Amino acid sequence: MNSRAPQPLSLTDFGLSPERGFLPSDPSEALPDTPVLNRLGRELPKMLSARQVRRFIDEQPSFIPSVPSNWREVHYRAAMRILSFAGHAYVWETPEQPAIKLPSQLARPWYEVAQKLGRPPVLSYASYALDNWRRLDPKRPMELDNIVLLQNFLGGLDEEWFVVVHLQIERQAGPGLVGLVRAMNAVSERKDDEVLSGLQALASAQIAMRNTLLRMKERCDPYVYYTRVRPYIHGWKNSPSLPEGLIYDNVEAYAQQPQQFRGETGAQSSIVPCLDAGLGIRHAPDPLTVYLQEMREYMPPRHRAFLQAMESQTDGQGRAMLSGYVQDRRQRHPELWSAYCACIDLLAQFREIHLGYADSYINRQHQTSTTNPTAVGTGGTPFMTYLQKHLDETRQTIGT
């Protein structure tokens, strides 16, 4: 081990919740003093159904003349949510003819708010899911039957269910992250019982996460997802229909040059990368590892920092601190090894279920246009081969 023990990790140091993990407290439903932007968010599904989003936005002189500097972070996140959905609706409203330029009244505030939040001006998982929910009954906890979305593209059961399943998994990950961090912190103090209880807490959360993921097909049909939900979450990097990217009109930093940003994808969630880091799962370089590294740019900065802090927890042999500790005690503390293996196995199960969904929801669908390709994910990268490879590498961590 290192002579200097790493600093103990704490979720709250990174603005994370022990109960909700990467989810914030209840997001803001609307913005102060911006009636036109609030209306756009509220009416977007109807406007998009009628293909009137571009017309409405083009007719507005301004949504936010100047982004207020005194908003609270919850307001910037709400603005980012509405502007991101509006931006993607503007680009993809007519799928056969995507817009190649965003008007300045939308592009400029989107860029300014994105700068405040440390993320690119594109729809990312943070706006699509993490900041996009409310509880039907504020007195009841966050559960599948008590979560609804604040913002949709077209709306409907399939779009709603697709996202709230992700939200429930994020919430269930909270106690699991607490357990993982407890186990990692206990390593430096050599408290085997604490390591064990932390791993057991993680496994309990992983079981809940797996069982929620298994429910995706209950109310989200693969064909409906592919044809009615997926088209609007694509970005403009590696896009066959926007090969040059997208121009953000009058955004000084971009100098009228097309920009290329990835589309929204669950790969921008911090859960699985944190489990990989904490459990010591290594992936040999491939196009997906390069892509996943790039996805960190789309995460909220504090989530990115937490992930980096987890990855820094290594021993003197360059091994992840927790996995090295458990492997060294494999013979004399088999219960510890068994608990660690259970967490690895549950992560493999999660990856296997996700791989099956990637196949049925995307890979097997019949591609009808270049704007919604089956060969790449919404982030714009080939996925099937590498998802299988990452699943195999997870299993190989414990020799299964």
N, C-alpha and C positions, 0 to 999 in steps of 0.2 A: 504494500500500500504506500501511497504518498506519505511523506513525513508530515506534510501539512494537510489536515483534513479539509475537504471542501466546505464552503459555507452551507449551512442548512438551507434547504429550499422551503419557501412558504408561498402558498397560492395567493394570499392576500397582498404580498409584496408586488404582485404583478396584476393586481386588480381582478383576480379570479375569485369565484365564489365556491366555498366548500359544498354548498348545496346544488349549485347550478353549473359549476365548472366554467366554461368559456362563455356561457350566456350572461348577459347583463341583467340588472334588475329591470322590471317591466319597462319596455321602450315607450317613448313618447308617441302618441297617436297622431299628433298634428304639430304644426310649427306656429310660433307666435308671429302675428302681424304679416303673414304671407298668404292672403286668401286665395290668390290665383294658383299658387303652387299647391296649396291644400286641395283646391278643387281638382287640379290635374291628377293628384294622387287618388282622390276619391272616385273620379269619373273615368280613370284610365281604362278599366275593363270594358266599359260601354263604348268609349271612343275607339278603342282598338278593334272591337267587334265591328264597328261601323267604318273602320279605316279612316278615322278623322283625327288621329293623334298629330300627324305632321301638320295638318291644316291648323289645328288649334294652337300648336306651339309656334308655327310660323307667323300667326297673327298677333302674338303677344309682343309688346315692345320690350318687356322685361319681366322676369319672375322675381329676382332679388337684385335690385340695382347695385347693392353692395352687401356682401355677406357680413352680417353683424359680427363684431369681434367680441361681443359680450354674451353670446349664446352659451348655454351650458353644453357639455359634450353630448348629452342626450339629444339636444336639438340638432347639433351637427350630424349625428348619426341618423336622425329622422330625415333631415334634408338629403343626406346621401342616399337613403333608401328611395325617396320619391324621385330624385333626379336620376338615379341609376335605372329604375324601372322605366321612367319617361325616356331616357336616352336610348335604351334597348328597344322600346316600343317604336321610337322614331326611326331607328335604323332598320328594324325588321318588320315594320307594319305591312309592307308589301314584299313578301318573301322572295318573289321572283325578281324584284328590283330593289335591293337594299340601298339605303341612302349612303352616299360616300362623304357627306359633309354634315356636321351638326351645326345648327344656327347658333350664333354667339349668345343669344339670350338664354340658351340652355347650356352651351359648352362652357361659358365662363364661370357661372356659379358652381357648376359641377366640378370643374377643375379646382376652384378656390376651396370648396368644402372638402374635396379629396385631399388637398394639401394640409388642411387642418387635422385630418384624421390619419395622415401618413400612409395613404393607399392610392393606387391609380384611379383615375376617373373612368371606371367601368363597373358593371354589376359584378360584385364578388359575393362569396358565401356569407360574409359578414352582413351585407345589406339584404341578401336574399333570404337568409334564415335567422342569424343571430339577433338582428335588430328588427325583426319583422313578425312580431307576435303580440298577442294580448291574451289574457285569461278571460273566458266567458264570464265566469264568476270570480271576481277579484278576491273573494274570501276563501276560495278553494285553491289547492296547490296546482302546480303545473303538471297536468296529466293529459294523455291523448284526447280524452273526452272533454277537456277544458281549455284547449289551445286552439286559437284560430289565427289566421294571418291578418296583418294590417294592410298589406298591399299584394295585389295579384296582377297578372297580365290579363288573362281572359276570365279567370275564376273557374269555379266548378269543383266537383268532388276530387277528381284525380290530381289537379294542380295543388289543391289544399292539402290533401293527404300526403303527397310526395314530400312536402316541406315539413309538415308537422311531425312526421315520423323522424326526420332528421333532428328536429327540435327536442323530441322526447329522448332521443339517444344522447344529445348534448347534455340534457339535464341529468340523465342517469350516469353520465360519465363523471359528474362532479364528485360524488363520494368515492368513485374509483381512483380519481386523481389524488384525493386525500390519502387513500390507502397506499398508492404507489409512492407518493412523496414521504409518507411515514416510513415505509420500508427503506427507501433510499437514505433518509436521514439516520435511521437506526444502524445502518451499515458502519458509519464512521465511529459509532459508539459500541459496536459489536454486540448489540442487543438482539440476539436471535429471536426472542419471543416477539419483539416489536416488528422485526422484519417479517415474521410469519403472519402476525395479525394484519399487517399492512397488505401483504400479498392476498390474504383471504378476503379482505375488504375489496380489493381490486377485482378478484374473481367474481365476487357477488355482483358487483356493478356490471362486469362484462357479460354475465348471464342475462341480466336485465336488458342490456344493450342488444345482445344477440336476439333475444326473444322479440324485442320491438322491431328490429330490422326484418325479421321473418314475417311480419305483418304487412309489409309494403304492398303486396298484391291484393290484399283485402279490398282496397278502395282506390288503387291506382293501376289502371290497366296499361300494359306495355304499349299497345297501339295508340291509345289516347295520349299517353305520356309522349311518345315519339312525335306524333303529328300535331298535338295541341299545346303541350307544355314546353318541350325541348327547344323548338325553333327560336324562342325569344331570349334564351339565356346564352346563346353563342356570343363569342367575342369577335375581335377583328385582328387576330394573329393566326397565321397558318389557315386563313379562311379562303377557300376556293372562290367564293363570290365577292370577297373584298381583299384581293391579293396585295394591294398597296396599303391597306389599313383604312383609318377613318380620320378625316380632317376635323379638328376642333376649331371652328371659325373664331378668329380674333382672340385666341388664347396666346398671349405674347410669348410664353415659354416654348410653344410648339412652332412658332414662326410659319404658320400655314402649311406645315409639313404633315403628311398622314402619320398617325400614330398606330402602333400595333399593341393591343392588350389582349390577354387571354380571356376567355369566357368564364362564367360562373361554373364551379364544379365543387363537389364534395371533397376533392383533393386539397381545397383551401381550408378545410377544417383542421384544427390542430390536434384532435384527439389521437388518431392513429400514429402520426409522427411522434407524439409524446410517449405513446406506449412503446413504439419501436426504440426510442431513445432510452427510456427508463428500464426496459427489459433487456436491452443490449442486443437487439436484432439488427444485423448488418446486411445491407443490400449491395451486392457487387454493382459497379457502375453500369448503367444502361440508359437508354433514352428516357425511361420513366423516372429514374433517380434524378436526372438533370432537370426534368420537368417539375418534379416535386420540390426541388430546391428553389426553382423559379416561383412556385406557388406561394412561397413564404412572403414574397413581396406584396401579396394580396391579403395577407392576414393583418389584423390589427397589430400595431407595433408591440404592444405588451404581450400579446400571445406569442409573437415571434421571439421576443426576448425570453419568455418562459421556456420555450422549446430549446433555445440555445443554452440556457442555464442547465437544463436537464442533460443535454448532450455533453456538457463540460464535466459531468460527474464521472470521471474515469480514475482507474487505479494506476499504479506505477508501471503496469504492463500494457497500458493502453486499452484495457477492457472496460466496458461499462461497469461502474462500481458495484451495482446490485447483482448483475449476473455473475461477475467474477467471484463475489463473496459467496453466493449460493453454490456455485460449482465447486469452490474450494471445500465446502462442507457437505458435499454430496454423500459421502460415506458415513460421516459421524452424525449428520442431522438429516436423515432421509425425508422427514416430514417437510423440511424447508424446501428441499429439492422438488418434492411432489407438489407443493403449493406453487412454486415457480413454474413447473411444467404445466399445471392447470391453467395458469394465466397465458402462457404461450399457446396452448391448445385452443383456448377460447378466442384468442386473437386470430389464429388460423381459421377457426370456424367463421368468424366475422368476415374475414377476407374471402373465404370460399363462397359465402352467401352473396357478398357484393359482386364477385366474379360472375356468379350465375345471373344476377340482375343485369350486369353490363351486357351479357350475352343476349338475354331475352328482351330487354328494353331498348337496346341499340343495335347490337351486332346482327340480330336476326330480322330486324325490320327492313322493309323494302324501301330503299332510297329512291326518292322521286325528284330530288333537286340537289344542286350543289350547296345550297344554304343549310342543309341538314344532313351532313354526311354520316354514314354508318361506320366508316372505317376509323374515325377519330372520336374522342370524347368532346364534351362541350368546351373543354379547355384547349382543344385543337391538337391533340397528340394521339398516335396509335396506342391502343391500350390492352387488348386481349392477351397478347403474348407476354407482356411485362407484368400484368396483374397476376398471371399464373406463376411467373418467376418469383415475384415477391411473396406469394403464398408458399411456394416451395422453400424459399429461404427462411421464412418464419418457422416452418416445421423442422428444418434442418438445425435450428438453434438448439433443439433438444434431441436431435437424432431420430426424428420420426418421419 
